[in-house]
Amino acid sequence: MSSLVKRYQRLFAVATVMYILPCRYNFRTNMFEKSWTNMVALVLNIVLHSLCLWLDLNAIKISIGYMSFVMLGVIVIYLVTYALMLVVIIWNAFYHRDSFVHLFNSLFAKEDWLLQWVVMKGIVTKLNLQTRHNGSMGTLALLVILNSFYNFAYAANSTIFKLYWLILLRFCGMFVMVELYRACVIVIEERMKQLHSLLQLTINGPKLNVEHQVELFIERFEHYYELIECINRCFAVPLIHVLLLILLERTVAAYDVYDNYNLLDVMSVWDKFGLLFRQIWQMIYPIIICMIGITGNLTLIQVEETALCTRHFDDYRLQNTRAAKQIQKFLLKNLHQKKKFSACGFFDIDNTVIYMVFSSIVTYLVILIQFKQLETDLTQAGDGYNVTSNVSTVQP
């Protein structure tokens, strides 16, 4: 078992059960592969999420009686987006299952002994074992426990109680998918740091085998550089859906504060605590957005720094050699063809996605508030019309 598979073992196990990862790690061959157990997980997850759709419909029926039309419309869009999220993730994993096998074997299963040697030499000091990303399954378990207390305390009836648990299940699926994506991106960043250190060793090392080490650097860099496109292919569609869901989630949460602000004086302490808990819980979603954007941005910066470090490789030992020509071609290629983490080309997965989501939340919140005010004005106008009509009919 490779060190990376051991590091992400719990994340891979959960993702395989939920069919977010459409392959499993074979401990005999030390490779990721498709198997009949993955097909069983696919069928079971499709059946489970199909059976859970009626809970969403019952929740909508219950909401019709006591919610305004604006809030009801928001809840319907929110539940439909949540209901389709795991279905989209599962079908995407099935469609790209061969790409997933190739990606996870290239990144996690196959040990890169040359770069591991760089780590063992202690050159890459930034890759501290205590600060390495490991899938955050402990964090997910803590979040599940906290949300379970809220579900038991604030579920109004059995249907809402089941719906809360269903939403929690879907949140877990979203969290696991995001962490799986971040694991791939972070491993790319770590490999680039190792490659940067490898080139520094080559520059400062003995004169022997310089040309061979430069060739190894270029070959490794292009291998991991091409995997960025594979990551985009495997995770682009689920990321678009997750970002849409987080956009709706934060918009609903902000509207929840606006809708309950005037009722704070008449609310009980218990209800105020429930509102506060909901808002604290909703802060998880902006944190997820920030983690996605920052992880992608840091990796792209590291990729660019690793590529550009060859500019300083001005060594007399490489003059008029094949390695010197390779470095020139390498620089020209990477200066004009830069890969980015992208969501089907609609937008880049970097720091800009954070600004995009937060600005969209503000925009949609303003639209919802305007609809709410319009609905209130129409209701008041309708009540006034009814009063006038009644008076006119009573008088002779």
Secondary structure, DSSP 8 states (H G I E B T S, - for coil): --HHHHHTHHHHHHHHHTTSS-SEEETTTTEEE--HHHHHHHHHHHHHHHHTHHHHHHHHHHHHTTS-HHHHHHHHHHHHHHHHHHHHHHHHHHHTHHHHHHHHIIIIIS--HHHHHHHHTT--TT--GGGS----HHHHHHHHHHHHHHHHHH--SHHHHHHHHHHHHHHHHHHHHHHHHHHHHHHHHHHHHHHHHHHHHHHHS-STTHHHHHHHHHHHHHHHHHHHHHHHHHHHHHHHHHHHHHHHHHHHHHHHHHHHHTTTTTS-HHHHHHHHHHHHHHTHHHHHHHHHHHHHHHHHHHHHHHHHGGGG---GGGTTSHHHHHHHHHHHHHHH-----BSTTSSBSSHHHHHHHHHHHHHHHHHHHHHHHHHHHHHHHHHHHHHHHHHHHH--
